[in-house]
Amino acid sequence: MVDFKESMARRFNNVFVCQRCNATNRSSSGKPPQCRKCGSQRLRLKKKKRKAAA
């Protein structure tokens, strides 16, 4: 499966994950102030997949 730059940007740019409820939060610019589900302010960037070793 080939990953294109556009699809990688759509999946990982400005996407945050709540550390309390694991909800995915999208933001058009910067970090959102709070989680959309639980209201927590503890957010982290979504981790990118590792490439498999040869």
mmCIF file as Biopython writes it, N, C-alpha, C and O atoms, coordinates in Angstrom:
data_model
#
loop_
_atom_site.group_PDB
_atom_site.id
_atom_site.type_symbol
_atom_site.label_atom_id
_atom_site.label_alt_id
_atom_site.label_comp_id
_atom_site.label_asym_id
_atom_site.label_entity_id
_atom_site.label_seq_id
_atom_site.pdbx_PDB_ins_code
_atom_site.Cartn_x
_atom_site.Cartn_y
_atom_site.Cartn_z
_atom_site.occupancy
_atom_site.B_iso_or_equiv
_atom_site.auth_seq_id
_atom_site.auth_asym_id
_atom_site.pdbx_PDB_model_num
ATOM 1   N N  . MET A ? 1  ? 0.841   -1.178 0.000  1.0 0.0 1  A 1 
ATOM 2   C CA . MET A ? 1  ? 0.000   0.000  0.000  1.0 0.0 1  A 1 
ATOM 3   C C  . MET A ? 1  ? 0.885   1.239  0.000  1.0 0.0 1  A 1 
ATOM 4   O O  . MET A ? 1  ? 1.840   1.339  0.770  1.0 0.0 1  A 1 
ATOM 5   N N  . VAL A ? 2  ? 0.557   2.159  -0.860 1.0 0.0 2  A 1 
ATOM 6   C CA . VAL A ? 2  ? 1.349   3.369  -1.022 1.0 0.0 2  A 1 
ATOM 7   C C  . VAL A ? 2  ? 0.695   4.504  -0.240 1.0 0.0 2  A 1 
ATOM 8   O O  . VAL A ? 2  ? -0.513  4.721  -0.332 1.0 0.0 2  A 1 
ATOM 9   N N  . ASP A ? 3  ? 1.512   5.227  0.532  1.0 0.0 3  A 1 
ATOM 10  C CA . ASP A ? 3  ? 1.010   6.395  1.254  1.0 0.0 3  A 1 
ATOM 11  C C  . ASP A ? 3  ? 1.423   7.652  0.507  1.0 0.0 3  A 1 
ATOM 12  O O  . ASP A ? 3  ? 2.611   7.892  0.290  1.0 0.0 3  A 1 
ATOM 13  N N  . PHE A ? 4  ? 0.446   8.446  0.116  1.0 0.0 4  A 1 
ATOM 14  C CA . PHE A ? 4  ? 0.709   9.695  -0.580 1.0 0.0 4  A 1 
ATOM 15  C C  . PHE A ? 4  ? 0.812   10.829 0.417  1.0 0.0 4  A 1 
ATOM 16  O O  . PHE A ? 4  ? 0.288   10.733 1.526  1.0 0.0 4  A 1 
ATOM 17  N N  . LYS A ? 5  ? 1.484   11.907 0.031  1.0 0.0 5  A 1 
ATOM 18  C CA . LYS A ? 5  ? 1.664   13.055 0.914  1.0 0.0 5  A 1 
ATOM 19  C C  . LYS A ? 5  ? 0.321   13.635 1.349  1.0 0.0 5  A 1 
ATOM 20  O O  . LYS A ? 5  ? 0.155   14.030 2.503  1.0 0.0 5  A 1 
ATOM 21  N N  . GLU A ? 6  ? -0.637  13.685 0.421  1.0 0.0 6  A 1 
ATOM 22  C CA . GLU A ? 6  ? -1.936  14.257 0.741  1.0 0.0 6  A 1 
ATOM 23  C C  . GLU A ? 6  ? -2.666  13.430 1.790  1.0 0.0 6  A 1 
ATOM 24  O O  . GLU A ? 6  ? -3.271  13.979 2.711  1.0 0.0 6  A 1 
ATOM 25  N N  . SER A ? 7  ? -2.609  12.103 1.649  1.0 0.0 7  A 1 
ATOM 26  C CA . SER A ? 7  ? -3.306  11.255 2.614  1.0 0.0 7  A 1 
ATOM 27  C C  . SER A ? 7  ? -2.619  11.282 3.971  1.0 0.0 7  A 1 
ATOM 28  O O  . SER A ? 7  ? -3.289  11.232 5.002  1.0 0.0 7  A 1 
ATOM 29  N N  . MET A ? 8  ? -1.294  11.360 3.988  1.0 0.0 8  A 1 
ATOM 30  C CA . MET A ? 8  ? -0.577  11.455 5.261  1.0 0.0 8  A 1 
ATOM 31  C C  . MET A ? 8  ? -0.908  12.768 5.959  1.0 0.0 8  A 1 
ATOM 32  O O  . MET A ? 8  ? -1.089  12.791 7.176  1.0 0.0 8  A 1 
ATOM 33  N N  . ALA A ? 9  ? -0.989  13.846 5.215  1.0 0.0 9  A 1 
ATOM 34  C CA . ALA A ? 9  ? -1.335  15.135 5.805  1.0 0.0 9  A 1 
ATOM 35  C C  . ALA A ? 9  ? -2.751  15.104 6.369  1.0 0.0 9  A 1 
ATOM 36  O O  . ALA A ? 9  ? -3.004  15.661 7.437  1.0 0.0 9  A 1 
ATOM 37  N N  . ARG A ? 10 ? -3.671  14.461 5.665  1.0 0.0 10 A 1 
ATOM 38  C CA . ARG A ? 10 ? -5.060  14.392 6.113  1.0 0.0 10 A 1 
ATOM 39  C C  . ARG A ? 10 ? -5.193  13.548 7.385  1.0 0.0 10 A 1 
ATOM 40  O O  . ARG A ? 10 ? -6.015  13.849 8.251  1.0 0.0 10 A 1 
ATOM 41  N N  . ARG A ? 11 ? -4.379  12.490 7.493  1.0 0.0 11 A 1 
ATOM 42  C CA . ARG A ? 11 ? -4.483  11.598 8.644  1.0 0.0 11 A 1 
ATOM 43  C C  . ARG A ? 11 ? -3.771  12.105 9.885  1.0 0.0 11 A 1 
ATOM 44  O O  . ARG A ? 11 ? -4.214  11.816 10.997 1.0 0.0 11 A 1 
ATOM 45  N N  . PHE A ? 12 ? -2.661  12.868 9.733  1.0 0.0 12 A 1 
ATOM 46  C CA . PHE A ? 12 ? -1.844  13.189 10.888 1.0 0.0 12 A 1 
ATOM 47  C C  . PHE A ? 12 ? -1.667  14.671 11.189 1.0 0.0 12 A 1 
ATOM 48  O O  . PHE A ? 12 ? -1.363  15.012 12.332 1.0 0.0 12 A 1 
ATOM 49  N N  . ASN A ? 13 ? -1.842  15.570 10.222 1.0 0.0 13 A 1 
ATOM 50  C CA . ASN A ? 13 ? -1.647  16.989 10.495 1.0 0.0 13 A 1 
ATOM 51  C C  . ASN A ? 13 ? -2.850  17.553 11.236 1.0 0.0 13 A 1 
ATOM 52  O O  . ASN A ? 13 ? -3.992  17.349 10.824 1.0 0.0 13 A 1 
ATOM 53  N N  . ASN A ? 14 ? -2.591  18.263 12.331 1.0 0.0 14 A 1 
ATOM 54  C CA . ASN A ? 14 ? -3.624  18.892 13.145 1.0 0.0 14 A 1 
ATOM 55  C C  . ASN A ? 14 ? -4.647  17.892 13.673 1.0 0.0 14 A 1 
ATOM 56  O O  . ASN A ? 14 ? -5.831  18.213 13.776 1.0 0.0 14 A 1 
ATOM 57  N N  . VAL A ? 15 ? -4.197  16.672 14.011 1.0 0.0 15 A 1 
ATOM 58  C CA . VAL A ? 15 ? -5.063  15.675 14.627 1.0 0.0 15 A 1 
ATOM 59  C C  . VAL A ? 15 ? -4.500  15.384 16.004 1.0 0.0 15 A 1 
ATOM 60  O O  . VAL A ? 15 ? -3.335  15.014 16.145 1.0 0.0 15 A 1 
ATOM 61  N N  . PHE A ? 16 ? -5.337  15.553 17.019 1.0 0.0 16 A 1 
ATOM 62  C CA . PHE A ? 16 ? -4.925  15.359 18.401 1.0 0.0 16 A 1 
ATOM 63  C C  . PHE A ? 16 ? -5.759  14.250 19.020 1.0 0.0 16 A 1 
ATOM 64  O O  . PHE A ? 16 ? -6.895  14.016 18.608 1.0 0.0 16 A 1 
ATOM 65  N N  . VAL A ? 17 ? -5.186  13.555 20.027 1.0 0.0 17 A 1 
ATOM 66  C CA . VAL A ? 17 ? -5.865  12.483 20.725 1.0 0.0 17 A 1 
ATOM 67  C C  . VAL A ? 17 ? -5.944  12.853 22.201 1.0 0.0 17 A 1 
ATOM 68  O O  . VAL A ? 17 ? -4.956  13.275 22.800 1.0 0.0 17 A 1 
ATOM 69  N N  . CYS A ? 18 ? -7.116  12.692 22.771 1.0 0.0 18 A 1 
ATOM 70  C CA . CYS A ? 18 ? -7.315  12.984 24.190 1.0 0.0 18 A 1 
ATOM 71  C C  . CYS A ? 18 ? -6.659  11.880 25.012 1.0 0.0 18 A 1 
ATOM 72  O O  . CYS A ? 18 ? -6.814  10.698 24.705 1.0 0.0 18 A 1 
ATOM 73  N N  . GLN A ? 19 ? -5.930  12.263 26.051 1.0 0.0 19 A 1 
ATOM 74  C CA . GLN A ? 19 ? -5.250  11.280 26.890 1.0 0.0 19 A 1 
ATOM 75  C C  . GLN A ? 19 ? -6.180  10.701 27.949 1.0 0.0 19 A 1 
ATOM 76  O O  . GLN A ? 19 ? -5.815  9.741  28.628 1.0 0.0 19 A 1 
ATOM 77  N N  . ARG A ? 20 ? -7.357  11.259 28.100 1.0 0.0 20 A 1 
ATOM 78  C CA . ARG A ? 20 ? -8.309  10.729 29.076 1.0 0.0 20 A 1 
ATOM 79  C C  . ARG A ? 20 ? -9.288  9.749  28.430 1.0 0.0 20 A 1 
ATOM 80  O O  . ARG A ? 20 ? -9.502  8.655  28.952 1.0 0.0 20 A 1 
ATOM 81  N N  . CYS A ? 21 ? -9.885  10.134 27.295 1.0 0.0 21 A 1 
ATOM 82  C CA . CYS A ? 21 ? -10.928 9.288  26.692 1.0 0.0 21 A 1 
ATOM 83  C C  . CYS A ? 21 ? -10.554 8.748  25.317 1.0 0.0 21 A 1 
ATOM 84  O O  . CYS A ? 21 ? -11.350 8.031  24.710 1.0 0.0 21 A 1 
ATOM 85  N N  . ASN A ? 22 ? -9.364  9.070  24.808 1.0 0.0 22 A 1 
ATOM 86  C CA . ASN A ? 22 ? -8.866  8.603  23.508 1.0 0.0 22 A 1 
ATOM 87  C C  . ASN A ? 22 ? -9.693  9.072  22.318 1.0 0.0 22 A 1 
ATOM 88  O O  . ASN A ? 22 ? -9.669  8.434  21.265 1.0 0.0 22 A 1 
ATOM 89  N N  . ALA A ? 23 ? -10.415 10.163 22.462 1.0 0.0 23 A 1 
ATOM 90  C CA . ALA A ? 23 ? -11.179 10.719 21.347 1.0 0.0 23 A 1 
ATOM 91  C C  . ALA A ? 23 ? -10.230 11.437 20.395 1.0 0.0 23 A 1 
ATOM 92  O O  . ALA A ? 23 ? -9.246  12.038 20.825 1.0 0.0 23 A 1 
ATOM 93  N N  . THR A ? 24 ? -10.531 11.372 19.101 1.0 0.0 24 A 1 
ATOM 94  C CA . THR A ? 24 ? -9.753  12.068 18.096 1.0 0.0 24 A 1 
ATOM 95  C C  . THR A ? 24 ? -10.334 13.461 17.890 1.0 0.0 24 A 1 
ATOM 96  O O  . THR A ? 24 ? -11.533 13.612 17.654 1.0 0.0 24 A 1 
ATOM 97  N N  . ASN A ? 25 ? -9.482  14.474 17.981 1.0 0.0 25 A 1 
ATOM 98  C CA . ASN A ? 25 ? -9.901  15.863 17.835 1.0 0.0 25 A 1 
ATOM 99  C C  . ASN A ? 25 ? -9.146  16.482 16.676 1.0 0.0 25 A 1 
ATOM 100 O O  . ASN A ? 25 ? -7.915  16.468 16.659 1.0 0.0 25 A 1 
ATOM 101 N N  . ARG A ? 26 ? -9.872  17.029 15.700 1.0 0.0 26 A 1 
ATOM 102 C CA . ARG A ? 26 ? -9.244  17.713 14.574 1.0 0.0 26 A 1 
ATOM 103 C C  . ARG A ? 26 ? -9.284  19.210 14.817 1.0 0.0 26 A 1 
ATOM 104 O O  . ARG A ? 26 ? -10.219 19.740 15.418 1.0 0.0 26 A 1 
ATOM 105 N N  . SER A ? 27 ? -8.238  19.879 14.330 1.0 0.0 27 A 1 
ATOM 106 C CA . SER A ? 27 ? -8.173  21.321 14.492 1.0 0.0 27 A 1 
ATOM 107 C C  . SER A ? 27 ? -7.674  21.927 13.196 1.0 0.0 27 A 1 
ATOM 108 O O  . SER A ? 27 ? -6.759  21.392 12.570 1.0 0.0 27 A 1 
ATOM 109 N N  . SER A ? 28 ? -8.272  23.045 12.784 1.0 0.0 28 A 1 
ATOM 110 C CA . SER A ? 28 ? -7.852  23.679 11.542 1.0 0.0 28 A 1 
ATOM 111 C C  . SER A ? 28 ? -6.509  24.381 11.710 1.0 0.0 28 A 1 
ATOM 112 O O  . SER A ? 28 ? -5.724  24.466 10.766 1.0 0.0 28 A 1 
ATOM 113 N N  . SER A ? 29 ? -6.248  24.885 12.920 1.0 0.0 29 A 1 
ATOM 114 C CA . SER A ? 29 ? -4.964  25.537 13.146 1.0 0.0 29 A 1 
ATOM 115 C C  . SER A ? 29 ? -4.606  25.435 14.619 1.0 0.0 29 A 1 
ATOM 116 O O  . SER A ? 29 ? -5.381  25.851 15.479 1.0 0.0 29 A 1 
ATOM 117 N N  . GLY A ? 30 ? -3.456  24.893 14.908 1.0 0.0 30 A 1 
ATOM 118 C CA . GLY A ? 30 ? -2.986  24.811 16.283 1.0 0.0 30 A 1 
ATOM 119 C C  . GLY A ? 30 ? -3.702  23.761 17.106 1.0 0.0 30 A 1 
ATOM 120 O O  . GLY A ? 30 ? -4.490  22.967 16.593 1.0 0.0 30 A 1 
ATOM 121 N N  . LYS A ? 31 ? -3.411  23.777 18.386 1.0 0.0 31 A 1 
ATOM 122 C CA . LYS A ? 31 ? -3.970  22.801 19.306 1.0 0.0 31 A 1 
ATOM 123 C C  . LYS A ? 31 ? -5.352  23.245 19.778 1.0 0.0 31 A 1 
ATOM 124 O O  . LYS A ? 31 ? -5.524  24.398 20.174 1.0 0.0 31 A 1 
ATOM 125 N N  . PRO A ? 32 ? -6.342  22.348 19.744 1.0 0.0 32 A 1 
ATOM 126 C CA . PRO A ? 32 ? -7.661  22.729 20.246 1.0 0.0 32 A 1 
ATOM 127 C C  . PRO A ? 32 ? -7.599  22.964 21.762 1.0 0.0 32 A 1 
ATOM 128 O O  . PRO A ? 32 ? -6.786  22.337 22.441 1.0 0.0 32 A 1 
ATOM 129 N N  . PRO A ? 33 ? -8.435  23.847 22.298 1.0 0.0 33 A 1 
ATOM 130 C CA . PRO A ? 33 ? -8.352  24.162 23.722 1.0 0.0 33 A 1 
ATOM 131 C C  . PRO A ? 33 ? -8.776  23.019 24.632 1.0 0.0 33 A 1 
ATOM 132 O O  . PRO A ? 33 ? -8.266  22.896 25.746 1.0 0.0 33 A 1 
ATOM 133 N N  . GLN A ? 34 ? -9.714  22.168 24.168 1.0 0.0 34 A 1 
ATOM 134 C CA . GLN A ? 34 ? -10.168 21.066 25.001 1.0 0.0 34 A 1 
ATOM 135 C C  . GLN A ? 34 ? -10.753 19.959 24.136 1.0 0.0 34 A 1 
ATOM 136 O O  . GLN A ? 34 ? -11.022 20.147 22.949 1.0 0.0 34 A 1 
ATOM 137 N N  . CYS A ? 35 ? -10.943 18.797 24.764 1.0 0.0 35 A 1 
ATOM 138 C CA . CYS A ? 35 ? -11.488 17.632 24.069 1.0 0.0 35 A 1 
ATOM 139 C C  . CYS A ? 35 ? -12.957 17.866 23.733 1.0 0.0 35 A 1 
ATOM 140 O O  . CYS A ? 35 ? -13.684 18.494 24.503 1.0 0.0 35 A 1 
ATOM 141 N N  . ARG A ? 36 ? -13.386 17.360 22.589 1.0 0.0 36 A 1 
ATOM 142 C CA . ARG A ? 36 ? -14.769 17.549 22.165 1.0 0.0 36 A 1 
ATOM 143 C C  . ARG A ? 36 ? -15.730 16.646 22.929 1.0 0.0 36 A 1 
ATOM 144 O O  . ARG A ? 36 ? -16.920 16.952 23.013 1.0 0.0 36 A 1 
ATOM 145 N N  . LYS A ? 37 ? -15.230 15.515 23.501 1.0 0.0 37 A 1 
ATOM 146 C CA . LYS A ? 37 ? -16.113 14.591 24.215 1.0 0.0 37 A 1 
ATOM 147 C C  . LYS A ? 37 ? -16.150 14.828 25.718 1.0 0.0 37 A 1 
ATOM 148 O O  . LYS A ? 37 ? -17.225 14.942 26.307 1.0 0.0 37 A 1 
ATOM 149 N N  . CYS A ? 38 ? -14.964 14.903 26.344 1.0 0.0 38 A 1 
ATOM 150 C CA . CYS A ? 38 ? -14.938 14.956 27.807 1.0 0.0 38 A 1 
ATOM 151 C C  . CYS A ? 38 ? -14.528 16.313 28.366 1.0 0.0 38 A 1 
ATOM 152 O O  . CYS A ? 38 ? -14.667 16.543 29.567 1.0 0.0 38 A 1 
ATOM 153 N N  . GLY A ? 39 ? -14.028 17.218 27.529 1.0 0.0 39 A 1 
ATOM 154 C CA . GLY A ? 39 ? -13.660 18.544 27.996 1.0 0.0 39 A 1 
ATOM 155 C C  . GLY A ? 39 ? -12.276 18.640 28.603 1.0 0.0 39 A 1 
ATOM 156 O O  . GLY A ? 39 ? -11.896 19.703 29.095 1.0 0.0 39 A 1 
ATOM 157 N N  . SER A ? 40 ? -11.510 17.557 28.583 1.0 0.0 40 A 1 
ATOM 158 C CA . SER A ? 40 ? -10.167 17.561 29.144 1.0 0.0 40 A 1 
ATOM 159 C C  . SER A ? 40 ? -9.238  18.416 28.294 1.0 0.0 40 A 1 
ATOM 160 O O  . SER A ? 40 ? -9.439  18.561 27.088 1.0 0.0 40 A 1 
ATOM 161 N N  . GLN A ? 41 ? -8.219  18.980 28.934 1.0 0.0 41 A 1 
ATOM 162 C CA . GLN A ? 41 ? -7.237  19.783 28.204 1.0 0.0 41 A 1 
ATOM 163 C C  . GLN A ? 41 ? -5.966  18.990 27.926 1.0 0.0 41 A 1 
ATOM 164 O O  . GLN A ? 41 ? -5.008  19.541 27.383 1.0 0.0 41 A 1 
ATOM 165 N N  . ARG A ? 42 ? -5.937  17.710 28.285 1.0 0.0 42 A 1 
ATOM 166 C CA . ARG A ? 42 ? -4.765  16.869 28.077 1.0 0.0 42 A 1 
ATOM 167 C C  . ARG A ? 42 ? -4.839  16.221 26.687 1.0 0.0 42 A 1 
ATOM 168 O O  . ARG A ? 42 ? -5.440  15.160 26.519 1.0 0.0 42 A 1 
ATOM 169 N N  . LEU A ? 43 ? -4.225  16.870 25.702 1.0 0.0 43 A 1 
ATOM 170 C CA . LEU A ? 43 ? -4.246  16.389 24.322 1.0 0.0 43 A 1 
ATOM 171 C C  . LEU A ? 43 ? -2.822  16.166 23.844 1.0 0.0 43 A 1 
ATOM 172 O O  . LEU A ? 43 ? -1.898  16.862 24.267 1.0 0.0 43 A 1 
ATOM 173 N N  . ARG A ? 44 ? -2.651  15.192 22.959 1.0 0.0 44 A 1 
ATOM 174 C CA . ARG A ? 44 ? -1.346  14.919 22.351 1.0 0.0 44 A 1 
ATOM 175 C C  . ARG A ? 44 ? -1.554  14.747 20.853 1.0 0.0 44 A 1 
ATOM 176 O O  . ARG A ? 44 ? -2.662  14.469 20.395 1.0 0.0 44 A 1 
ATOM 177 N N  . LEU A ? 45 ? -0.467  14.918 20.095 1.0 0.0 45 A 1 
ATOM 178 C CA . LEU A ? 45 ? -0.545  14.696 18.654 1.0 0.0 45 A 1 
ATOM 179 C C  . LEU A ? 45 ? -0.747  13.215 18.356 1.0 0.0 45 A 1 
ATOM 180 O O  . LEU A ? 45 ? -0.269  12.360 19.102 1.0 0.0 45 A 1 
ATOM 181 N N  . LYS A ? 46 ? -1.440  12.914 17.289 1.0 0.0 46 A 1 
ATOM 182 C CA . LYS A ? 46 ? -1.601  11.533 16.865 1.0 0.0 46 A 1 
ATOM 183 C C  . LYS A ? 46 ? -0.265  11.007 16.377 1.0 0.0 46 A 1 
ATOM 184 O O  . LYS A ? 46 ? 0.434   11.682 15.622 1.0 0.0 46 A 1 
ATOM 185 N N  . LYS A ? 47 ? 0.095   9.798  16.806 1.0 0.0 47 A 1 
ATOM 186 C CA . LYS A ? 47 ? 1.380   9.216  16.436 1.0 0.0 47 A 1 
ATOM 187 C C  . LYS A ? 47 ? 1.319   8.674  15.008 1.0 0.0 47 A 1 
ATOM 188 O O  . LYS A ? 47 ? 0.298   8.147  14.566 1.0 0.0 47 A 1 
ATOM 189 N N  . LYS A ? 48 ? 2.423   8.818  14.314 1.0 0.0 48 A 1 
ATOM 190 C CA . LYS A ? 48 ? 2.525   8.324  12.951 1.0 0.0 48 A 1 
ATOM 191 C C  . LYS A ? 48 ? 2.980   6.877  12.972 1.0 0.0 48 A 1 
ATOM 192 O O  . LYS A ? 48 ? 3.686   6.450  13.886 1.0 0.0 48 A 1 
ATOM 193 N N  . LYS A ? 49 ? 2.567   6.119  11.948 1.0 0.0 49 A 1 
ATOM 194 C CA . LYS A ? 49 ? 2.955   4.719  11.867 1.0 0.0 49 A 1 
ATOM 195 C C  . LYS A ? 49 ? 4.438   4.590  11.612 1.0 0.0 49 A 1 
ATOM 196 O O  . LYS A ? 49 ? 5.027   5.402  10.898 1.0 0.0 49 A 1 
ATOM 197 N N  . ARG A ? 50 ? 5.042   3.569  12.197 1.0 0.0 50 A 1 
ATOM 198 C CA . ARG A ? 50 ? 6.434   3.269  11.897 1.0 0.0 50 A 1 
ATOM 199 C C  . ARG A ? 50 ? 6.513   2.457  10.629 1.0 0.0 50 A 1 
ATOM 200 O O  . ARG A ? 50 ? 5.619   1.664  10.330 1.0 0.0 50 A 1 
ATOM 201 N N  . LYS A ? 51 ? 7.573   2.651  9.889  1.0 0.0 51 A 1 
ATOM 202 C CA . LYS A ? 51 ? 7.770   1.831  8.693  1.0 0.0 51 A 1 
ATOM 203 C C  . LYS A ? 51 ? 8.391   0.514  9.120  1.0 0.0 51 A 1 
ATOM 204 O O  . LYS A ? 51 ? 9.223   0.477  10.026 1.0 0.0 51 A 1 
ATOM 205 N N  . ALA A ? 52 ? 7.987   -0.562 8.471  1.0 0.0 52 A 1 
ATOM 206 C CA . ALA A ? 52 ? 8.487   -1.892 8.819  1.0 0.0 52 A 1 
ATOM 207 C C  . ALA A ? 52 ? 9.964   -2.005 8.434  1.0 0.0 52 A 1 
ATOM 208 O O  . ALA A ? 52 ? 10.388  -1.502 7.394  1.0 0.0 52 A 1 
ATOM 209 N N  . ALA A ? 53 ? 10.725  -2.660 9.276  1.0 0.0 53 A 1 
ATOM 210 C CA . ALA A ? 53 ? 12.147  -2.875 8.989  1.0 0.0 53 A 1 
ATOM 211 C C  . ALA A ? 53 ? 12.278  -3.918 7.876  1.0 0.0 53 A 1 
ATOM 212 O O  . ALA A ? 53 ? 11.452  -4.822 7.751  1.0 0.0 53 A 1 
ATOM 213 N N  . ALA A ? 54 ? 13.311  -3.775 7.093  1.0 0.0 54 A 1 
ATOM 214 C CA . ALA A ? 54 ? 13.522  -4.690 5.962  1.0 0.0 54 A 1 
ATOM 215 C C  . ALA A ? 54 ? 13.828  -6.043 6.466  1.0 0.0 54 A 1 
ATOM 216 O O  . ALA A ? 54 ? 14.040  -6.963 5.676  1.0 0.0 54 A 1 
#
